[in-house]
């Protein structure tokens, strides 16, 4: 008997989280399968299909080749999971619905008797619409660029309780932009964004700031994969697997960000963390030097602090888009609040705390000859506003790095 085929079916797949998710669920042979449209029918006629996930642009195109289509998938109008059963028939499901439901429930967002505004009208929007209705929404409004309900007349729906983004706006690499300003929805009590890279889109960052329960799309991606595996192998998988795999992925893709006073040890602790974890450490100050073609003291001497801060903001925005790195910031990065979003969007931020009399001032224009107590008084509340956790760095570098890594492993999956 030929080996069963398991994988993600699409046209141009590039990087996908599906392989590591399904591998973690125990499907070792899962792979990426790229096909052109004319190859689709022949491939789907093969008797050896074990289980397939389907992504754009084929979520609707595969439906004519399916023998049995699940009612929820029919209602949504697209499928994302195929499996050939023992009877030889090709069965189709939409497990995105299960993923959407888990994402919402995990975030504590209920649609019951609520008005939901769904941004976008593509395939993901169809799933969100069907799920919102199935979960008891009293009204579901779709916002599109050119439909009757569009971004120019959002004021019609200022009474919305839940906002769901199903568009790619804010997705890597075009981070930092949002499809809407949540100020347009003063009653909003829940925000869901199907984008999962970055972890916190500009929309979710605003929801966080406003204290609105919210979630990115990674929980949805994990839960739909678990539901797909249940169809592939016709057996139940414990719901606890969703949290286990989500935590693994969070830990893998979240940045470790170090902030703190100049000379507090960010570079040495970052190097120790790199050795401990195998991650790449990226020194933002060094990136600034490379970009400017001169040292930081030379930048300050020639153009002043304002020019340096502009470069710092630019480089911070660039490296903040990355995932799974160690980011080492300059001591004054917290002086510009605009640096918070790029550092926080994919990162867990640690403030290194070191006694002022132990701070190194070599090569630091603002530290040399400065009143460090006054600098600390100015910056301490800014570090507190940026950080997720504070770490004492008055002991050994190795101990500090180990403490950060322990905390990160425990908390980055939340």
C-alpha positions, -999 to 999 in steps of 0.1 A, spaced: 0 0 0 13 34 -9 22 59 18 -7 82 27 -3 119 17 -6 145 44 0 182 40 -10 218 33 -23 224 -2 -19 258 -18 -4 275 -48 26 295 -34 31 286 3 64 301 14 68 299 52 39 281 70 33 273 106 12 243 96 42 219 94 55 224 129 19 224 143 9 191 127 43 176 135 37 185 171 3 168 169 21 136 157 16 138 120 53 133 110 47 131 72 29 164 70 44 186 42 38 217 20 22 209 -14 23 236 -40 1 231 -71 -9 251 -100 -47 252 -108 -45 227 -137 -28 202 -114 -56 203 -88 -81 177 -101 -55 151 -109 -39 154 -75 -73 152 -56 -83 121 -76 -54 101 -60 -65 73 -37 -36 78 -13 -48 111 2 -47 108 40 -54 143 51 -50 178 35 -54 213 47 -63 237 20 -53 274 19 -58 302 -5 -66 302 -34 -81 267 -34 -106 268 -5 -135 269 -29 -118 254 -59 -115 220 -43 -152 217 -35 -163 202 -69 -139 173 -64 -153 164 -29 -178 136 -24 -191 146 10 -191 182 23 -198 189 59 -229 211 65 -208 238 83 -184 240 54 -214 243 30 -228 271 51 -195 289 51 -190 283 14 -154 271 16 -134 241 29 -100 239 45 -97 202 54 -99 171 32 -96 134 40 -102 102 21 -120 77 42 -121 39 41 -151 41 17 -128 58 -9 -148 91 -8 -132 125 -3 -147 143 27 -145 180 32 -147 201 63 -141 237 75 -121 234 107 -114 272 106 -148 274 124 -136 253 153 -104 274 154 -124 307 154 -146 295 182 -117 284 204 -99 317 197 -129 337 209 -137 315 239 -100 315 250 -100 353 249 -132 354 270 -152 370 241 -188 360 238 -209 368 207 -242 360 224 -267 388 217 -238 411 206 -234 431 174 -202 421 155 -184 441 129 -163 420 106 -136 438 86 -131 422 52 -152 401 29 -128 372 18 -127 336 28 -117 343 64 -146 367 67 -171 340 56 -159 318 84 -161 347 109 -196 355 98 -209 320 101 -193 315 135 -206 348 149 -241 338 139 -237 303 152 -224 317 185 -255 338 190 -246 373 176 -278 394 172 -263 413 142 -233 407 120 -221 435 97 -194 431 71 -172 461 63 -155 461 29 -137 487 8 -166 492 -17 -197 476 -2 -227 494 13 -210 492 48 -174 505 42 -146 522 60 -161 556 51 -193 551 70 -182 532 101 -202 557 122 -233 537 112 -220 510 135 -206 528 165 -228 505 186 -207 475 177 -197 452 206 -171 431 188 -146 439 161 -131 411 140 -103 417 115 -101 392 87 -80 414 64 -42 412 60 -38 448 72 -11 449 98 4 416 89 42 411 86 61 428 69 37 457 68 33 460 105 23 491 125 -9 499 105 -45 492 115 -77 488 94 -97 509 119 -94 531 149 -112 515 178 -123 549 190 -150 545 163 -165 518 185 -169 532 220 -190 501 231 -164 476 219 -158 448 244 -138 423 223 -114 424 194 -102 394 173 -76 396 146 -69 365 124 -34 378 117 -8 359 138 24 376 126 30 399 144 16 385 176 2 420 184 -10 440 154 -15 477 157 -52 469 161 -45 446 191 -20 470 206 -48 496 207 -72 470 222 -46 462 249 -41 499 256 -79 504 260 -82 473 282 -104 454 257 -102 416 257 -85 405 224 -66 378 206 -44 373 176 -50 345 151 -24 319 163 -49 302 187 -73 298 158 -45 283 136 -36 258 162 -71 248 171 -82 244 135 -51 221 129 -61 200 159 -96 197 146 -82 187 111 -61 160 127 -92 146 143 -108 142 109 -76 128 93 -74 100 118 -110 98 130 -101 100 167 -105 127 194 -75 147 205 -75 163 240 -82 200 240 -52 204 262 -30 199 231 -42 233 218 -26 250 248 6 229 247 13 236 211 3 272 213 28 277 242 56 260 221 50 283 192 48 314 213 81 305 229 97 299 195 85 331 179 85 357 208 115 380 210 134 386 243 139 423 246 163 439 270 160 475 282 177 494 310 200 522 320 232 527 299 259 504 311 235 481 330 248 450 311 223 445 282 251 435 258 268 410 281 235 395 293 223 393 257 254 375 247 249 350 276 213 345 266 224 339 230 248 312 242 222 297 265 193 296 239 210 294 205 191 326 195 206 355 175 212 386 196 207 418 177 223 450 191 202 480 180 230 505 188 253 484 165 227 484 138 225 522 141 263 525 138 262 503 106 234 523 91 250 557 99 286 546 90 300 562 122 301 557 159 274 568 183 296 595 199 303 608 163 265 609 156 259 629 187 288 653 180 279 660 144 240 660 145 229 659 182 206 636 201 175 643 180 192 628 149 203 598 169 168 592 183 154 593 148 178 566 137 171 546 168 134 548 161 139 536 125 161 507 134 138 497 163 109 495 139 129 473 116 142 448 141 109 447 160 93 429 130 115 399 135 106 368 155 125 346 179 154 370 185 171 387 214 169 424 210 193 446 228 182 483 231 200 515 239 195 530 273 173 558 260 150 538 238 122 544 263 124 582 258 103 579 227 70 561 234 68 553 197 94 526 202 71 506 225 48 492 198 76 476 176 93 461 207 61 448 222 44 435 191 65 404 191 84 407 223 85 401 261 104 431 275 129 427 304 143 457 323 178 450 337 183 467 370 218 474 383 231 496 410 239 531 397 275 530 410 281 499 390 270 513 356 296 516 329 298 550 311 325 542 285 314 553 250 281 566 262 277 603 253 248 609 277 263 591 306 298 606 307 299 633 333 261 631 338 242 629 370 231 593 368 207 597 397 189 624 378 189 603 347 175 574 367 148 595 382 137 606 347 138 572 331 127 548 359 89 554 352 96 550 314 113 516 320 84 506 341 59 515 314 78 495 288 87 464 307 69 431 312 93 421 340 123 435 359 155 415 364 182 423 389 217 423 373 239 429 403 250 392 403 267 372 376 258 377 340 251 339 337 227 340 367 208 369 351 205 352 317 193 320 334 167 339 353 154 356 322 152 324 303 133 307 331 108 335 333 105 336 295 98 298 292 71 302 319 54 333 306 59 338 269 32 313 260 4 332 278 
